[in-house]
Amino acid sequence: MTQRASSLVQAARRLASSLQRETGLARTGAVADLLNAAEMKRAAFASFSEICAARGSHRSASHAEREALRDLLLAADENALILDAVRATLEDMAGKLRSALRSVADPGTYGPTSRRGRTATRHVLAARVDASA
């Protein structure tokens, strides 16, 4: 194995490892630690990209390179799947939070009692808010 091939294998393994670390953190819900993991992944990807560019596409890959790249692809696929699930979960949570905040801010159909003892509707309350604005 040449030095270049060794560098490519090492870079692919480093990137796969950083993807697996990020995937593990995302799976356990350690969202606060994901920023550091994402930075490590970015640095590993930059190094991997440089080595790939320097290597060029004219050489065929060795068995070790193909194996490292196959492992990298598997790690990248799993990472994308898990991060997409985290994104969907966070979007769902944000939607539920927005809904909860709207319900807290909205007094509902029945609001403060009017002078006649009947309950005023939210439309009357909204008109009062609009008039005061």
N, C-alpha and C positions, 0 to 999 in steps of 0.2 A: 504494500500500500504506500503510495507517495505521500509526501508532506501535505500537498493540497487536499488529497482525498481524506487524510486524517483530519485536516482542519474543517472540511465540510462535514464529516461525521461528527466531530466535536461540536460544531455550531448547531447542527440539526438536533443533537442530543440536548444541548443547552436550551434551545428553544422549546423542544418537546417537554423538557423538565419544567420550564417556566409556565408553559401552558397547563401542565398537570397540577402545578402548585396553585395557579389561579382557579382552575376547575375545582380543586379540593376545597379551597376557601369559599367559593361560591356555593358549593354543595352544603357546606356546614352553616351557611348564613353569615359568615364573617365578612360582611359587606365593608366594614371599616378598614379591613386589611387589604381589600381588593385594589386600592389605589397603588400601594407599594408593589403588589404582584403585577399589576398592569405596567408599571414603569420597568420592572425587571423583564417583562415580556417584550416591551418596546425595544429595550437595549439588546436583548437576545435576537430579536428579529432584524435589527439594524446590522448586527454583526453577521448574521446568517446571509442577509442580502448582499453585503459587501463580499463575502467569500464566494457566493454564487456568481456575482458579477465578474470577479477576478478569474474565476475558473472558466467561464465561458460555456458555450453550449456545444462545442466541437468534440469534446471528449465523452465517451460513454462512461456511465457510472459503474463503479465496482460493486461487488456483492454487498460489502459493508455499507457503502453509500446508499444503495437501494433499500437496504434494511432500515437504516437510520431515517431515510426520507419516508418510508412507509410508516414507521412508528410516529414520525412527526405529523404526517397526515391524519393518522388515527387520533392523536392528541388534539390536533386542531379541530377536527370534526366534533369530538366530545366537548371541547371547550366552547365551541360555538353553540352547541345544543344546550349546554348548561347555562351559559350566559344569556341566551335567549329566554330560557325559563325564568331566570332571575329578573330580566327586564320585564317580562309579562307579569310576574308576581308584583314587582314594584309599581307598574302601571295600574294594576288592579287595586293595590292598596291605596295609591294616590287617588284613584277614582272614588273609592269608598270614603276616603278622608274628605274629599271635596263634597261629596253627597252629605256626609255627616255635618260638615261645617255649614252647608246651605240650610240644612234642617234646623240647626241651632240658630242661625241668623234669621230664619223665617218664622214669624210668630204663629203660623198656621192659619187655618180658616177662622178659628175663633180667637180673637185677641182681647184687648182690654174692654171692659164693660162700658157701654154708653151711658148717657144720663138717664135714659128711660129704664135702665136695669137690664136691657138686652145686651147680648154680646155683639160687638162690632166685628165685621168681617175683615179679612186682611186687605181687601180692596179699599175699604174706608181708611184703614191704617196707612196703606200705601199712598192714598190721596193726601193724607195729612203730611206724610213725609215729603211727597212731591211739592206740596204747597209751601212747605217751610224751606225748601232748598233754594 
